[in-house]
Amino acid sequence: MTGSAPLAAVQQPSAGKLNIDHVAHFVPHIDDASAALEQAGFTLTPFSAQSHRLEPGGPLVPAGSGNRCVMLREGYLEFLTPTADTPIAQQLREAIRRYTGVHLIAFGSAAAEADHARLDKAGFKPLPTVALQREIATDHGDETARFSVVRVPPGTMAEGRIQYCQQHTPQWLWQERWIHHANGARGLAAVVICVEDPREAAQRYSHFTGLLAQVGNDSWRIDSQRGSLLFVTPQRLRASLGLEAPALPWIAGYVLSCDSLSATRTRLAAASCAIRDAGEQRLLLEWPAALGGFVLFQQPGTMLPDFLSQKIS
């Protein structure tokens, strides 16, 4: 079986809604990043070079980047690396000089052009919508995955490349052979953003997305149709998870749901991964330097951290 049709069908949000489609690590060496992911029990897609059209009907040109992905039942993780000397590759290298780790959050969109128009009206001055594509192998030959991506000028969102992504061919991404992981990972539940002023950041993202920002325990959050953004100070992140920000702002990590927390713990411990309990219902995995940042694993149905008022053991 090439694709998982039921899973592909639910990746795009409802009309007029948003979800957290994926996050992307920017990494200098894809082989080192791949080794760390496989050690932690993730199934990876093959490496794929990216290309894009800079304007509708324009020529297809190399983007100067390539990726491997971890496809989940809900959303996915992307691992991007520069491959040439292009503007996109230069953006990746500049971000990696700040820190290796997550620099991209993509909101899933059902109508990229409508989101482009809304961002323009809101004063974000979005760049022209980009038609991005890459080749993907299937069991009956190569296919082309296509996306419409809406970006804003670099620096508009200080945290990184914050964008919209409309999936046109989800059936080629969510293939059955890639969605099962030895560590039991299921879905992208939340993204943790470390900033000096969570209120300012949350309200800015609320303006960017049109979604409500809510205040909690010394932190702010925004909930989409699927997946949340959690905004936290470096002091709170240090107190709750014992982690130090390499730079600010920092897209620090993400929360993944898993089939069984105990089974995930057993798998990661057997692979000598850097794990710690984060309370009774969560497990913290600190990524090595090849990837940067962290993952919090939790079972489906567990409430998201608000934000871990007690220090982990």
N, C-alpha and C positions, 0 to 999 in steps of 0.2 A: 504494500500500500504506500503510495507516494505521500499524500497529505492526510491531515486529519480534518475532514470537512466540518464537523461540529465545532471543533476548537477554532478553526479559521473564521467561522461565521460569527463568533462572539468577540473577536478581537477589536472590531471597530465599535466605537460608542454609538448610542442612539442619536438620531438627528437632533442637533442643537445642544448636545452634551459633549463632555470631554472625559477622557480617562488618562491614566499614566501608561503610555504605550511602552516606553523603554527608557533606560538610562544607559549611558556609554562611558566606560573607562577610556581615557587616552593613555596609551602605553607606548614606551619607546621600543620594546622588543616583544613582538607577538609570540615568539617561541617560548620565552620565559613566562609570559602571562598564561599561555596555554598549558604549560606544565603545572603551574600552580592551580589552575582550574580543574584539570584532570585529577590531580592529587586529592582535591576536595570532593571529588565524585560528581562533577558536572560533565554532561555530554556536550561536545562542541560541534558546531557546524564547520565545514571546511573553510579555509581562508578564501576570501573573495575580494577582488579589486573592484573599486567603485568608479562609476562614471556618471556624468550628468550633462544636462542641457542647460546652459545659462539663461536661455530665453526660449519661449515656445517656438518650436519649429527650427531652432538652432541646431548646430552640429553637436553630436555626442562626443564629449571630450573626457579624458581621464581626470578624476577628482584629485589624484595624488594621495589617496588613502585606501586602506583595505581593512577588512574586519573579519572577526569570527564572532559567533553569537552563542548564547545559552538561551534556547527557546523554552519558555515556561508555558504552563496551561493558561496562565493569565499574564500577558506581557512578555518581555524578554530583556536580557542583558546583552549589551554590545561591547566589543573590545576593539577599539579603533587604533590604527597605527599609521604614521606618515610613510609614504612609499616613494615620493618624488619631490620636486621643487615646484609646488603650486601654491596659490593663496590658501587653499584649504589645508595643505600639509604644513604650511608655515603657521597657521592658527593652532594646529595640533602641537607643534613643537614649542610654541610660546606658552601654551597652557601647561605642557609637561614640565617646562622649566619652573613653573610655580609649584607644582606637585604632580606626581603620578597618581591617577585615580579618576573618579567620576567628574567630568566637566560638562556633561550634556544631560538634559532632561527633555524628553519628547512627550508632549501631550498628544494623545490620539485624537484625531479629528474625523468627523464624518463629512466635512465640507471645508477643505483647506482654503478655498477662495473666499468663503464667507468669513472665516477666521481672519484672513488677511485684511479684509475690509474692516472688520471690527477693530483690529489692532491699529490700523491706520486712523480710524475715527478716534481711537483712544489716545493718539499722539505718540505711538511707539515707532512710527516710520518704518514699517516692515520692508525688507528687501523684496525684489520680485520673486514670486514663487518659483522654486527650483524643482524640475523634474529629475529625480534621482533614480538610478537603476543599477542593478548588479546581476550577474549571471549566477544561477543556482542549479546544481545538479539534482536530477530526480531519477527515479528508477526507469524512466522511459526517455531520458535525454536531458539536455540542458534547457532550462526555462529562464525567463527574465523577470525578476522581482522589481516592481515599480512602486514608487512613492512620490507624493507631492509634499514638499517640505517648505514651511514658512519660517523664515529666520528674521531676526532684527539685527541692526548694525552691531558689530562687536563693541562690547562695553555698555550697551544699553541695559543689559541685565548683568550686574557685576559678578554674579555667581558662576557664570559660564555660558555655554551655548544653550539657551532656553528656547525651544522651538515647538512647532506643530508638525505632525506627521500624519498624513492620510495614507493608509494602506490600500493599494489598489489590487494587490495579488497576494492576500494573506495565505492562500492555499499553498504557495511555494515556500513560505517561511515556516509555517507550522506543520512540518512533516512528522509523521508518526515516529520515525526512527530517531528524532532529535528531542522529543519532549519528555523522555523518561530519564531520570537522573538517579545515580546510585545513592546520593544523599537524601533523596526524597523531596527535593525542592519542587514546589508547585506553582507559586505565583508571586508577582511583584506587588507587595501590599502597601509599601510606603517608601518615601525617600527622605533622608535626614539631612537638613541643610543647617550648617553651623555659621552663625553670623553674630556680629556685635549687637545688632538691634533687631531682634525677631519681629517686633511689631512693625517696624518700617518695611522689612522684607516681605512679611506676610501681606501687608496692605498693598504693596507694589505688585505682588503676584496675584492678588485678588483683582486688581485693576487689569492685569495682563490676561487673566483667564475669565473674568466675569464670575468667579466662584467666591463664596463667602469665606472670609478669614475669621477664625475663632480663637479665643484666648483660653489657655489652660494653665497647668502648673508650671509657671515660669517659662512657658513656651507658647507658640502659636501653631495652628494647623489649618490646612485647607483640604477638604475632602472632594474628590471628583467622583464620577459615576463608578470608577474602579481605581482605587489607589489614592493615597494621601500624601501631602507634603507636610513635614514636621520641621518647624523652625526652632532652633535651640541656640543658646549662647555657648561659647567655649567653656565658660565656668560650669554650666550645667552638664555639658558633655563630659568634662573632666570628673565632676562629682559622681555622675551616674554610671559612666562606662570606663573611667580611668584613662581616657584617650586625650592626647594633645593634638590640637590643630596644627598642621604644617604651615598653613597660611590662612588668611581670612579675606573674603569669605571662602568657605570650604563645603562642597557637596560631599559630606563625610561618608555616607554609606546608605544602606537601604535595608528594608525589612522584607524577608521572603517567608511566605507560608510554606509549610512542609507537611508531608503525610503523617509522620510520627516524629515528635521531637526526640524521643528516646532512641529511635533508630538512626536519626540524623546524628545524634551525639556519638553513638557507637561507631558509625562509619567515619566520622571526622577524627575521632580519637585514634582509631586504628591506623589512619593515614598520617598521624603525628601533626595534625593541623593545630594552629594556635587558637584554642577554644576556651571559653569560660562560661559558666552559668550566669545568666542575666536575670536572676529571679527564678521562680519555679516554672515559668511558662515560656522562657526565652533562652536562646543560646547565642553567645557572641563569638563570631569568627573574625579575627583580625587578619586581613589580607597581607601577604608579604609585600616587600618593596616593589616587586614586578607588577603588582596590581594597584596597591594603595587603598586605604579606607577599610571599611568593615561591613559585615553582614550580621543582621540579627535574624535568626530563624525562630519561627513560632508556628504553632499548629493553626489550621484554619479555624476561624471563629473566635480566636483570642483577640481581645481588645488591643489596639495599638498603644504603645507607651505614651504617657502624658506628663512629663517625659521622665520616666524612671526616677521617682523621687528618692529612692534609696540606692546607695552605692552597691554594685555587684560584688560578689565574693571572689 
